[in-house]
Each structure stands twice: as C-alpha cells, then as structure tokens.
Amino acid sequence: MSVLPVNESHVELRGVSKRFGAVHALSEVDLRIAKQSIHALVGENGAGKSTLGKILAGVERPDDGELLVDGRSVAYRSPRDALVDGITIITQEPTLVPDRSVLENVFLGVESGAAGVVDDRRNARRFAKLVADTGIEVSPRRLARSLRVADQQKVEILRAIVRNARLVVMDEPTSALTLDESDRLFELVRRLQELGTTIVYVSHFLAEVLAVADTVTVLRDGRVVRTGPSAEETPQRLVSAMLGRSVDLTFPDKEPPTPDAPVVLSVRNLSRPPAIHDVSLDVRAGEIVCLAGLVGSGRSEVARAIFGADRLEAGTVELGGKPLRIRSPRAAIHKGVVMLPEDRKTQGLLMLRSVLDNVTLPHLNSVSTLGVVNGRAERRTAGRLVESLAVRTRSHKARVSTLSGGNQQKVLFARWLFRTPKVFIADEPTRGVDVGAKLAIYNLIHDLAKQGIGVLLISSEHEEVLGLAHRVLVMRAGRVVAEFGGETMSEDAVLHAAFATERVA
C-alpha cells in the first residue's frame, strides 16, 4: 500500500444525485477525493460506483448537486470537457473502435502528425516506448475486434496513459486480467500516483482494493455508507458495509458425485489449432470440473467447441455415452448442453430486449402454438424462474441493459434453467459482479451439480476454482497439462502448472 498523499482535494461532490427513470443511481452523495491518492469505490452492483465514476469523467451529468475540480465548480457536458481538466475513464466494458488497429485506438485524437497528416512512424515509436515504459504488451497492428477481453482492457489502459490524465477513473480494470497482468497493473497504478496522478479505483475484488488503495468509500443503494483509510478495513468489514449485514464469505459445502455417477460429457482428442491441441476430459453427473489456466491457454475455446460455437478439426464429443455431433449452439441446446459465455453483453444477452425476452428466446417453441407466442405461458414460466433466482428488476418487461451485472448473469442462468440441461458450461460466471451476486452464483452452480447436472466451469479466480470444483484441469498453450482433485488440489499446484514453473519442496 502506498503512503497517504497530502490532504488537498482534487475533486469533490456535494449533494450529487442521479436518476435513470424511477431508479435512483445516486442520492445526495458527498465525497472528497484527495490529490495524488488512490481512492477506491466498493459496493454491490447497482450501488452507484460506476455512475459516480462516469459523472467525474463527464460521461453522465448529475441531476442535482455540484462537482468541484481543483476547488472550482464544473458542469461537464461530455468526456471531452473532462479531458480538458485532465480527467478520463477506463470503463468496465471496452469502448474501442472495432475496425481500427490497437495503435490507432491508443492514439485516437492525439496522433502525431502535421498539416492533418498522421505520422505513422512517429506514432509507432511512441507506441513502442509506451509499451516499454508500462510493461503492457499488445500487438499494435491487431484490429480491436480481434482481441480478447483482456487485451482490449490493456488497450484502454494504454489509451488513458497516453493522454497524460491527472485523474483516471478505473472501473473494474483487472476483471479480465491474469494474476501476473494484475500485478503489473498495480505497479503501474502506483507509478502513476508517484508521478502525481489521482486514481479513482472501482473494483469488486476486495483484497485487491485493500492492497492498492489509500482510501476506500463504501456505497450502498446510491448512498455513501462510509469513507476511511484502507489500512483500517478488512474484506469482512467491507462486505458487511456493502450489504448492510454480515455475510459468510465461504463457499457452499462440496458434495462429490456418487461413486457410480455416470459420465455425462466425454471429450476425446479435441483439436482446433492453434487454440486447442488434443484435449480430453470427462464430466460426471453431479460433478463440477474446472478448466483453469492463464488467459489465452485455450479454456474458452474448448468450451466453445463443445457448445458448437466453433467448428472442430478433430476429436469426438459424447453426451451420456452417445456420440454428439454438434454444428451449432442451437443443436447443443436441443441436446441438453448449454453455456454461459465469457462476455455476457456481446455473446449472451440482447441488451435492448426485456428480461422476459432474454429468458425465453431459445425456448419459444415451448410457449407457442402454431408459431404464435402464448404471452401468458411465457410470463408464467419465465417469471417463475426470474423470481426463484431473485433477479432484481423493476419489471419483467424492463430492458436487461438496466440491470446490474450480477442480475444480468442471473437472467442467463434463468434462460438455461427453462429446461433442465444435462451439461452446464459456465465461462467466467462471476466476472464483473459484486460479492453478494458471487455468493448467489456459487450457490446456483452448487445446486445445479446437486441436481445431477454435469458442470464445466472456467474461472480465472483461483479461490473460486478451489472453492467450487471437485476436479481441476489446468490448461497451457491449448493442452491439458495437469489434473488435480481431493488433497492434490491447491492454489500452489494450480499456479505452478499454469505457469510451467517448478514447485519448491
């Protein structure tokens, strides 16, 4: 943790409120952020953290109250206005121009050139120096749309740095990064602080917050609960403040599958070069098997291949002992194989459609007669699922984009529980959700296995892997390189297998 900076305000909010329709995102928030500090904002999804950060960066305008920067009142109308004052934001969801290169995205609007002509060579030199200074490596020529979520996040960080911002709002900056990449980001954050930059750090990872931040503000239901030095906080105290009650941070008790539990999913010699090479695995009824490893190790590609989202070059998949020839996700769903994708917003949900539509979309034939949807049957069945999963929404007709990340993820769970599946694939099911939603999702996954469903879990959080899985398969460079279960399963063992390092006795 860094040394607390001088006690001079950089920004201050006085009685700031923000409403989205009937939803009060922020209510009379008073908050002071000191210059050259790392000030963390924590709270459940929907607590107002991201809205507060967007107001600071000019993305949103407050309905009431006052924002002061360097002691003067400001009324930003756009992010460009905020950037003039040296304030920018790295949002949780990347905002890159998809058909432009990494280099073009990083320098967009601040390119080197003369007389309206961009100097490509000079920009290339600037990019090389930026990568050398930060240690954040990504190919400058790759198109943004071809990048994984983790690499898009890196580009966002580089783009903020190159603009020489004096205050950077970082909204869930490590949600798609590996442990090694996260550590490098923390070093960069501290280096920026030493150079005089103020960091507003929004994160669900409480241990991460306590390690990097000087000050922590807890938000609940759009209001400030408390602000104080991070040295005086613990994860348990923060969770209690966030939820308004104490909570058990442990995982559900593991219930191993019965010894005679049948294999529901069997994969043999799966290959799709260069991402997957000769992958084999089994998942039994009632078993949670986790694919662990670094980002880019091939975990998601294996899941997509099983689900029919990507075409295989070699290998076989069996469901319940019978060959499974899947050429599309629709065919997989019909056979009883479902999947929560890594990126729920671009691969899972229709953000501008209602909660109801998102739940029933793959199952319309079940609530239709002669091609006409029976609205009453649809509302009854989907509504029961939404309520049983405790999805917090003002209406089943509300757009899913108005829900918090955790509730959006629950909508996806509701979709795949419309019919009981045989195999449930979950790729990073708790990415970008708060601790309360995480606990709910852990219980959902546990309950799926308890019902005899085979669960294939992909997660970058080692605590989550060890807390939920009965067995762990570690992937590296597209191959399964290690398997752990029972007493052999430990964070140390998983990490050494993922990084290909020797364990010290």
N, C-alpha and C positions, 0 to 999 in steps of 0.2 A: 504494500500500500504506500502511496506517495505521501509526502509531507503536506499538511494543510496549507493552502496558499493564503495570501493576505486577504483580509476580510472586506474587500471592496466589491461592490455589486457590479456585475456585468449586465445581467438582465433582472427585471423584477416584474412580477404580475400582481396586480391589485384588483381584487374582486372580479376576476375574469370568469365569464360564463359562456358556454357554447351549447346550442341546441341543434339537434337534427330531427326536425319534426317534433314528435312527442318525447323523444329521447333526450335527456339532459346529459350530455357527454361530460361537461364541466360545470360546476356550480360554485360560484364565488370563491375562486381559487386565489389565495395569497401565497406567493412564493418568491424567494430571493435566491439567485444563483451567483455565487462569488466568482470573480475573475480568476482565471487560471486554475479553476477547480475541476475535478471530475465528479459531477453531480448525477447520481443515479435516480431513476424513477422506476418504482416497482408497484405492482398491483395486479389483480386479476385481469383477464381480457375484458374489455368494456369498462375498465376503471377510469379511463381518460388519459392514459400515459401518451399514446400516440397522438391524440388530439392536441394535447398540451405542446408536444414537440412540434407539430405542424403549425400551431399558432406562432411559436417562436420563429419558425423559418418562413413565415408568410404564405404557407400553403392554405391555411384556414384563417378566417378573420373572426375575432371574438364578437359575440352578440352584445356583451356588456363588459365593463371593466376597462382597465388600462394596462398597456405594456410599455415598460420603460427600458431603454437600452442606453447604457452609459449615462444614466441619470436623466435622459430626455424622453418624453413621450413620443411613441411612434405608432403609425397606423399603416402597416404593410398591406398592399393590395395584391402582391404576388411574390413568389420566391425571388424574383429578380430584385425587388425592392430590398428584401432582407439581405441579399448577397452584397448589395452596396454597403451595408453596415457590417459585412464580414460574417454573416450567419448563413449556414447551409445545413442540409439534412441528408442523411443516408437512410432511406426508408426501408422498412422490413421487406417489402416486395420490390425487386429491382425495377428501375424505370429507364432502362436503356433503350436506345433506338435499335430495333432488332436487326435491320438490314445494313447497319454500319459496323465497321470494324471496332475492335477493342480500342485501338489508338484513337480513332475518330470520336468514340464515345467519351474517352477520358478528357480530350482537349476541346470538346464541343463548346463553341462560343468563346474559347480563349486560345485559339490556334495561333501559332507563329506564322507570320507572312507579311506581305507588303502589297499595297495597292489592290487589296481584295483578292490576292492570290496566295493560297496556302503554301507554306514552305514545308514540304513533306520530309525532307532530310533533317531539317532542324527539329521538327516535331518528333521524329524517330529518335534523335539524340536525347531530347528532353525525356522521352518515354524510358529509354534505357537507363538514364540517370535516376529517374523516379523509381524504377524497379530496384536498382542497386541500393538506393537510399532506404527504401522501405522493406525490402525483402519479400514483397508481394509479387509473385511471379505469375504471369498470364501472357499468352501469345498475343502480340499486338495486332496480327493480321486476321485473327479469327473473327468471324461475324458474331455479334452479340447473341443472335438467336440460336447459335450452335453451342453455346456454353451451358454447362451445368449450373444449377442454382448457386453452388459455392463459388464458382468462377465469376458469375455475374455480380455476386456480393463483393468480390475483390475489386472489380472494375468500379463499382460505386464508391468504394473507399478511396481508390486512386483518384477518382474524379473530384472528390471533396478536397483531398490534399492539395491537388494542383491549383485549386482556386484560392489558396492561402487564406482560408477562412479563420476568423478569430474565435468563432464559436461554432462547433459542429454538433448537431443532434444525431446520435447514432441509435437507430431504432432496431433492436434485435440484430446487431452486427455479426454475431457468431452463430446464428441459428442454423446456418448451412456449412459451417467450417469444421474441420477436424480439430482434435486437441492441439496438434502441433501448429496449425494455422491460427487457432485462437490464441495460443501463447505468443505468437509473433504479433498478432493484433494488439494484445495487451502492452507489449513492449513499445509498439508504435504509438498507442494512446498516451503512454507515459512520456514518450519523447515529445509528442505534440504539446503536452502540458508543460514540459520544461522549456519549450520554445515560446510559451505564453498563450497557448490555445486553451479555451474553455471547452469542456466536453460535457454534453448532456447525454447520459448513457441509459437507454431503456433496454431492460432485459428481464427474461423470466428465470434466468439461471442465477439463483440467489448466491451460491458460493462464488460465482464469477463476479457478481456485483460487490460482494464484501472484499474480494481480493483486489479489485481495481479502483473502487470509488473512494473518495474522501467523505462524501456526504450522501445520505440516502433519504429520499422522500417517498413515503408510502401513500398511495391513492386508493380510495375505495368509493365506488359509485359516484365518481366525478368530483370527489372532495378530498382535500389533503387531510390525512389522518395524523401524520407527524413527520417531522424532518429532524435529522440528527446525524452525528458523526457515525460513519460505518463501523468504527472501532468498537462502538457500544452496542452493535446489533449482532444477532445470530440468525441463521435461517429459520429457526423455530419462532423467534420473536417477530420476524418479518411476516411469516405466514399467518400468524395469529392476528397481526395488524391488518393484513390484506383481506382476510376472510371475516374478521370480526369475531373469531372464535379460535380456540386451539384446535390443532388437527394432527393426526398421526401421519408422519411422513413415510411410514414403512409401506412395503408392497404387500399385496394380498398373499396369504399363505399358499405356497405351491402345493398343488395336488397332482402328483405324477400320474400318467395314464396307467391303466391296469396292465399287468404283465401280458395279458392276452389281447390287448388292444390292436386291432388290425391296422395295417399301413394304408392310409387313405390317399397319400400322394407319394409317388415314387418317380424320381427323375434319374435318368441314366445317360451319362456321357453327353450332356448338353453342351453344344458349341455354337458360337456365333462370333467368330473372330472379327475384330481384335478384342472385343469386350469380354467374351466368355470362352473358356477352354476346358472341355472335358469335365463338366461339373455333374456330380452325382449326389443325391440326397434323398432321405425318406422322412416323411412326417406321419406319425401315427394318430389315430383318433384320440382327441383329448390332450394332445401334446403341443407345446409351444416350442418351436425350433427357431432360433435366431441366426440370421446371417449378419456377422459382424465384419469389421474391416474399415479401411480408410475410404474416404470419398474417392471414387474412381476405381475401386477394386473390382467392380462388376456385380455388386449386390443387386442394385436396381435392375440391371439388365437381365439377370436371372429371373427376377420376379416378372418382368415384362414379357419375357419369353414364355414362361409358364402360362401367363394370362392371355397369350395370343396377341399382345400389342406389338411384338417384334417377331419377325419370321426366323425360324431356326435353320441352321445349315446342317446340323447333325444332332443325334440324340433322340431319346424317347421319353414320353411322359405317360404315367399310368395313374388312373384315378380309381381307387377301390379295386386294384388288381386288373383293371381292363385298360387297354390302350386308349389314350386320349389324343385325338388328332384335332388340334385347335388351330384355326386360321384367323380368328378374330376374337376380341373381347366378348362380343355377343355370344359366340359359340361357347366360350368359357363359362359365362354367366348361366347359360342354359344347362350346362353340365353340373353346375354347383360350385364353380371356382370363382371367387370374387376378389377384388383388390382395391385397397385404399392407396392411391398413388402418392408419390413423394411431394408433388406440388398440387395441392387441392384446388387452387384457384384456376390453373390453366389446364389441368388434366382430369379434374374430378367433378367440379361444380359448374353449373350455369349461373354465374353470379347475379345476372339481372332477372332471373326467374325466381319464383316463390319457393319457400321451403317445401311446400306440398309437391310442386312440380319436380324438384330435385330428388325427392324421396321416391316418387312413383315412376319416373322416366323409363327405367329399364323394365318395368313390370306393367305397362299399360294394358297388355292383353288380359291381365288378371282382374282389372277393374273396368273392362269394356265389354260391350255386347254388340256384335255386328259392326265393330270398328268405332262405336260411339262410347266415349268415356262416361261411366256412371259416376257422376260427381259425388253423390252421397257415399258410395262404396269407397271411393278414393279418399275422401275426407275422413271416413271412419277408420280405415285401415292405417293410413299414413299418420293420422292424428294420434292414434293409439301408440304408435312407435315413437313419435316425437315426444309425447308425454312420458312414456316409460323410460326414455333416455334423458329426461329432464333438460330438453333443449330450451334455452331461454330465448323466447321470441315474443314480440307483442301480438303476433298473429301468424297462423299457418300460411297466410297469403303474403306475408312480408317477404321482400326480396332477401335472398340469402346473403347478399352483399352487406346488409345492415347488421348481420350477426357478428359476434366476436369470433376469433379464430377457433377457440375451443368448441363453440356451438356449431360452427361450420363443420368441424370434424365430426361432431355427433350426428349431423344431418347425413353425412356419408355412411356412418355406422347404421343409421336407420334405413338408408337405401338398401344396404346389403343384408339387413335382417328382415326385409319384407318377406323373403323366402329363406328358410334356414339353409345356409350353404354347407357344403362338405369340407371345403378348404377356404380359409380366410387369410389372404395375404395383406399385410399392413406394412407399408413403406414409410418410415419415419412418422408414425401416427401421432406423436406429441410435439412435432416441430411447430414452434411459434405459438404454443398455448401455455397458459399460466398453470401454477401449481395445483389449483383446485380442479381445473379441467384435466390435468395429467392424472390425478388420482382417480377421477371418474373413468378415464380411458383405460387405465390399468385394470380397474375392476371389470370393465366391459370385456377386455381381452381375456382376463381370467375366467369370466363367466362363459365366454364362447368355448374355451377349452373344456370347461366343466360339463358343457352340453354334449361333448364328444366331437366337436369340430376340430379339425387339424389347423393349427395356426402357424404360418410362416411369417416371422417378424423381422423387419430390417430396422436397425437403430444405430445411430452414431453415439448415443449416450451409454457409456459402459455401465453406469449404475442401473439403468433401465434394462440393459441386456441381462445382467446378472440377477436382477430382482424378479424378472418375469420368466426367463427361458428355462426349460428343462434341459435343453442341449444347445450348444453354441457351435456353429460352423464359422470359422474365420476364413475370409477370402483375401487374396492378394494377387494383383495382376491377372484377374479373371479366373483364378483357380481356387478351389477349396484347399487350404494348406494345413488346417488343423481342426480337430473336433474336441470339444470339452463337455463334460457332464458330471453331475454329482460333485464329489470332492476335488476333481481335477479342474473345475471351473472357477477361475479367479480373474480379477482385473489384470493382475500382473501377467498371467499366462496369455490372456487375450491380446493385450498390448504388444507383448513380445512377438507373438505370432503375426500380428498385423504389420508390425514394423520390421519384421525379419531380423530381430536382434537376439543376442544370447541372454538367457536368464542367468543371473548371478546366484549361486547357491548360498 
